[in-house]
Amino acid sequence: MNRTHLEHAIVALVIQLALWPLFGPWAAAAVACAVFLGREIAQHEYRLAIWRGWKWGGPKPVHWHEGLWRGWTRDSVFDLLAPLVVCLLAAWLVSRYLPPL
């Protein structure tokens, strides 16, 4: 686990805590994790586009689905798993030990 994994987990927890009063713990956790899922998919799309010779300003030579399944490294998987684990753990702890609002 490197520094970016910890940073992503902290930012996801902050997002979850900010949205908690509006949506509840589980939905706030889903939104926080979806932010990082979208970020990782976008990074993979840009990496694939640059690898295929794409220059800024032109259309990307990447299909809409390729960011979902191409270009995932161990680091990018942990960039998504760290926020997921932290947010799910926080939602579970709150739903188990705190009374509902």
Secondary structure, 3 states (H helix, E strand, C coil): CCHHHHHHHHHHHHHHHHHHHHHCHHHHHHHHHHHHHHHHHHHHHHHHHHHCCCCCCCCCCCCCCHHHHCCCCHHHHHHHHHHHHHHHHHHHHHHHHCCCC
